[in-house]
Amino acid sequence: MNSNNIRRLALGLFLVIFFLFPVYIISAETTTVIPPKQIALTFDDGPYGTPTIEVLSILKKENVHATFFVIGQNVEKYPEITKEIVANGNIIANHTYNHPEDLTKVSLKEFYSEISKTEDAIFSVTHLWTGLFRAPYGNTSPEMLKELEKDDYTLVGWDVDPVDWDYSKSTPELIEKTVLEEVKPGAIIIFHDGRDTHINYPRGNLIKALPKTIEALKKEGYTFVTVDKLLNIKAYN
């Protein structure tokens, strides 16, 4: 091959690279879909008086909606706060009536009673029949799951647990640190605005940690949705 042919070949390759490579870059930029960094905040064991009111205030200020797994006994005690949970755009869900330590050790009749009494309490206040259920401590059995499916409930667990309910060990700093270390897109985070059926259990560690944790998650690009939207399931029956 003479020098003229070599020059022509080199020029041809250059033109191909010059014109095709930018087109490839533009195409990649316009077709690449970046998955959203959505997560869901959930709160168990409420409504719980002042702590729940403070949580609702923080969420409203941060423009964040969450999912509240409530105890029927507490709904009866705080009906107005229960109404506020829903009125603020949050989702309300079933977390049993008395928060049994181990649902797997109760009869199916007792299990059904725990759910139905809570549903009655929620409906009497909100006129909503919930479609989401969370078992205390996550304890379930195959028989329970069949009952839940039969009654059209979705069992909801969690991915990140900062153990905020343990006031003696989980400081606000530790709560935030645990969430930020363990969170990932699609995660469900569990907090506790109440403490099962305890009375006046301190919730100050959560109240202090929550706004800082939300702000830190926002800085990392996370957005907040309720569980039903995160999992593409129905919130109410």
Backbone torsions as a table, in degrees:
resi	resn	phi	psi	omega
1	MET	NA	126.8	-178.7
2	ASN	-78.9	173.4	-174.7
3	SER	-64.7	-35.1	179.7
4	ASN	-63.8	-42.2	179.0
5	ASN	-65.1	-38.6	179.0
6	ILE	-62.7	-43.6	179.9
7	ARG	-63.4	-41.6	179.6
8	ARG	-63.2	-41.1	-180.0
9	LEU	-64.5	-43.5	179.8
10	ALA	-62.7	-42.8	179.7
11	LEU	-64.0	-40.4	179.8
12	GLY	-63.2	-43.5	178.5
13	LEU	-63.3	-40.4	179.9
14	PHE	-61.1	-44.4	-178.6
15	LEU	-65.7	-38.5	178.2
16	VAL	-61.5	-47.5	-180.0
17	ILE	-64.6	-41.9	-175.8
18	PHE	-63.2	-42.3	-175.4
19	PHE	-86.0	-33.9	-175.9
20	LEU	-82.7	-36.6	-174.4
21	PHE	-63.9	-45.9	177.5
22	PRO	-62.1	-36.2	178.4
23	VAL	-62.6	-38.7	179.3
24	TYR	-64.1	-42.6	-179.9
25	ILE	-63.4	-45.9	-179.9
26	ILE	-61.9	-43.2	-179.8
27	SER	-61.7	-42.3	-179.1
28	ALA	-63.6	-40.7	-177.7
29	GLU	-67.8	-33.3	-175.3
30	THR	-87.7	-14.2	-177.4
31	THR	-110.5	-15.2	-179.5
32	THR	-70.6	128.5	178.4
33	VAL	-108.1	118.6	179.1
34	ILE	-90.5	120.1	-178.2
35	PRO	-63.7	139.5	-178.3
36	PRO	-68.5	144.2	177.6
37	LYS	-89.9	68.1	-179.3
38	GLN	-90.0	141.9	175.3
39	ILE	-140.3	165.3	179.4
40	ALA	-125.0	129.8	172.4
41	LEU	-92.0	134.0	176.1
42	THR	-128.4	150.3	-179.2
43	PHE	-130.3	127.7	-177.7
44	ASP	-106.1	156.9	165.4
45	ASP	80.2	1.3	177.2
46	GLY	-87.2	-167.4	-9.1
47	PRO	-67.5	151.9	-169.2
48	TYR	-136.2	39.4	176.7
49	GLY	69.8	-135.2	-174.8
50	THR	-55.2	-44.1	179.1
51	PRO	-56.6	-41.1	179.2
52	THR	-67.2	-40.0	176.6
53	ILE	-59.9	-41.8	179.6
54	GLU	-67.3	-39.8	176.8
55	VAL	-61.9	-45.3	179.4
56	LEU	-61.3	-38.5	178.7
57	SER	-64.3	-42.4	178.7
58	ILE	-63.9	-46.2	-179.3
59	LEU	-61.4	-41.9	-179.9
60	LYS	-64.1	-43.3	179.4
61	LYS	-63.1	-38.1	-178.4
62	GLU	-85.7	-1.9	-177.7
63	ASN	57.2	47.3	-178.9
64	VAL	-122.7	136.4	174.4
65	HIS	-107.3	146.2	-176.3
66	ALA	-134.6	178.1	178.2
67	THR	-116.1	126.2	-176.7
68	PHE	-108.7	115.6	175.6
69	PHE	-93.0	104.0	-168.7
70	VAL	-99.7	155.7	175.7
71	ILE	-96.1	130.8	-176.5
72	GLY	-55.7	-41.1	179.0
73	GLN	-59.4	-39.1	-179.8
74	ASN	-76.2	-30.8	175.2
75	VAL	-61.3	-43.1	179.0
76	GLU	-65.2	-31.4	-179.1
77	LYS	-78.2	-34.0	-176.7
78	TYR	-128.7	66.3	-177.6
79	PRO	-63.6	-36.8	-177.6
80	GLU	-68.1	-37.2	177.7
81	ILE	-69.2	-35.8	176.2
82	THR	-59.7	-44.6	177.3
83	LYS	-60.6	-39.7	-177.8
84	GLU	-66.6	-35.1	177.8
85	ILE	-54.6	-49.2	-178.0
86	VAL	-72.8	-42.0	-177.6
87	ALA	-60.7	-28.0	-179.7
88	ASN	-83.1	3.9	177.1
89	GLY	91.7	10.3	177.9
90	ASN	-89.2	165.4	177.6
91	ILE	-100.8	139.5	177.7
92	ILE	-110.2	141.9	-174.0
93	ALA	-145.0	168.2	-171.4
94	ASN	-90.7	130.4	179.1
95	HIS	-132.7	31.3	-178.0
96	THR	75.8	170.7	-176.1
97	TYR	-89.9	-42.4	-175.8
98	ASN	-116.5	2.7	-178.9
99	HIS	55.6	62.4	178.6
100	PRO	-59.5	145.8	-178.4
101	GLU	-66.1	-35.9	179.7
102	ASP	-145.8	99.4	-179.2
103	LEU	-61.9	-24.4	-177.7
104	THR	-69.6	-13.0	-178.4
105	LYS	-101.2	1.4	177.0
106	VAL	-99.8	159.4	179.1
107	SER	-71.9	161.8	177.7
108	LEU	-62.6	-30.8	177.5
109	LYS	-65.0	-43.9	178.0
110	GLU	-66.6	-39.3	178.7
111	PHE	-60.7	-46.7	179.4
112	TYR	-62.0	-38.3	178.9
113	SER	-64.1	-40.3	178.7
114	GLU	-59.4	-40.8	-179.0
115	ILE	-75.3	-49.5	-173.4
116	SER	-66.5	-38.7	178.8
117	LYS	-64.8	-36.1	177.5
118	THR	-69.0	-42.1	178.0
119	GLU	-59.9	-43.4	-179.9
120	ASP	-62.2	-40.8	-179.7
121	ALA	-65.6	-44.2	-179.9
122	ILE	-65.1	-45.1	-177.2
123	PHE	-64.9	-37.0	-178.6
124	SER	-62.8	-24.4	-177.9
125	VAL	-99.7	-40.8	-171.2
126	THR	-110.0	-15.8	-174.3
127	HIS	62.0	33.3	177.1
128	LEU	-122.7	139.7	171.4
129	TRP	-103.4	117.7	-173.4
130	THR	-73.5	153.3	178.2
131	GLY	-117.8	1.4	-177.9
132	LEU	-117.7	139.5	-180.0
133	PHE	-135.4	138.6	172.8
134	ARG	-126.9	127.4	179.6
135	ALA	-80.1	136.3	174.9
136	PRO	-54.6	131.2	-179.1
137	TYR	62.9	6.3	179.6
138	GLY	74.7	14.3	-176.9
139	ASN	-80.3	118.5	179.6
140	THR	-137.4	168.3	176.8
141	SER	-139.8	161.4	178.2
142	PRO	-57.2	-36.5	179.7
143	GLU	-65.7	-41.7	177.3
144	MET	-61.7	-43.8	-178.4
145	LEU	-61.8	-36.8	177.3
146	LYS	-64.6	-41.4	179.4
147	GLU	-64.5	-42.3	179.6
148	LEU	-63.1	-43.3	-179.9
149	GLU	-64.8	-39.9	-179.6
150	LYS	-62.6	-36.2	-179.4
151	ASP	-93.4	11.2	172.7
152	ASP	67.1	38.0	174.3
153	TYR	-100.1	151.3	169.5
154	THR	-107.9	125.1	177.5
155	LEU	-78.4	128.8	-176.6
156	VAL	-118.5	125.1	176.5
157	GLY	-102.1	-143.3	179.1
158	TRP	-157.6	162.5	179.8
159	ASP	-113.6	-30.6	-176.4
160	VAL	-125.4	123.5	-178.9
161	ASP	-130.0	102.4	179.6
162	PRO	-81.9	8.0	178.5
163	VAL	51.9	42.5	-177.1
164	ASP	-66.6	-20.9	180.0
165	TRP	-64.7	-23.8	-179.3
166	ASP	-86.1	85.9	-174.4
167	TYR	-59.8	-31.7	-175.8
168	SER	-71.0	-21.4	-175.1
169	LYS	-119.9	-34.1	-175.4
170	SER	-90.6	97.4	177.2
171	THR	-76.6	162.9	176.2
172	PRO	-55.1	-39.6	-179.5
173	GLU	-65.4	-40.1	-179.1
174	LEU	-70.4	-36.8	177.4
175	ILE	-60.3	-50.1	179.9
176	GLU	-61.5	-44.7	-178.1
177	LYS	-61.1	-45.2	-178.9
178	THR	-62.6	-45.0	-179.8
179	VAL	-61.6	-47.2	-176.4
180	LEU	-67.4	-30.9	179.5
181	GLU	-76.4	-31.6	-172.5
182	GLU	-103.3	-14.2	-175.5
183	VAL	-69.1	150.3	174.7
184	LYS	-154.4	161.3	179.4
185	PRO	-54.4	133.5	-179.8
186	GLY	89.6	2.5	-176.2
187	ALA	-76.3	147.5	171.0
188	ILE	-108.3	122.4	-177.9
189	ILE	-103.4	133.1	-179.8
190	ILE	-105.8	125.0	171.2
191	PHE	-121.6	174.1	179.8
192	HIS	-134.6	108.9	174.4
193	ASP	-80.5	-14.3	174.6
194	GLY	-125.2	-169.9	177.9
195	ARG	-142.8	79.7	-173.6
196	ASP	38.0	-120.7	-177.7
197	THR	-103.8	14.0	174.9
198	HIS	-62.7	158.3	177.1
199	ILE	-112.9	131.2	176.3
200	ASN	57.6	36.7	176.0
201	TYR	-75.3	133.4	-175.9
202	PRO	-61.5	134.4	176.7
203	ARG	-124.2	16.7	-177.3
204	GLY	-62.4	-32.3	-179.7
205	ASN	-64.1	-40.2	177.4
206	LEU	-67.5	-45.5	-177.4
207	ILE	-59.4	-37.5	179.0
208	LYS	-75.2	-35.0	-175.7
209	ALA	-79.3	-32.1	-169.7
210	LEU	-59.3	-51.5	-178.2
211	PRO	-63.9	-38.4	179.1
212	LYS	-67.4	-38.9	179.7
213	THR	-65.9	-43.5	179.0
214	ILE	-62.4	-44.7	-180.0
215	GLU	-62.4	-42.3	179.8
216	ALA	-64.5	-39.7	178.7
217	LEU	-67.0	-38.8	176.8
218	LYS	-61.3	-41.4	-179.9
219	LYS	-63.8	-28.0	178.1
220	GLU	-85.7	3.8	174.8
221	GLY	92.3	10.2	-179.5
222	TYR	-82.1	146.1	172.2
223	THR	-119.5	157.1	-171.2
224	PHE	-114.7	131.9	176.3
225	VAL	-135.0	164.2	175.6
226	THR	-78.1	162.7	-173.9
227	VAL	-58.0	-41.1	-177.9
228	ASP	-61.1	-38.0	178.9
229	LYS	-74.6	-36.4	179.3
230	LEU	-64.2	-41.9	-176.0
231	LEU	-97.9	-1.8	-179.0
232	ASN	56.9	52.0	178.1
233	ILE	-129.4	168.7	-179.7
234	LYS	-85.9	143.1	-179.2
235	ALA	-86.6	-29.1	-174.4
236	TYR	-133.1	150.6	178.4
237	ASN	-96.6	NA	NA
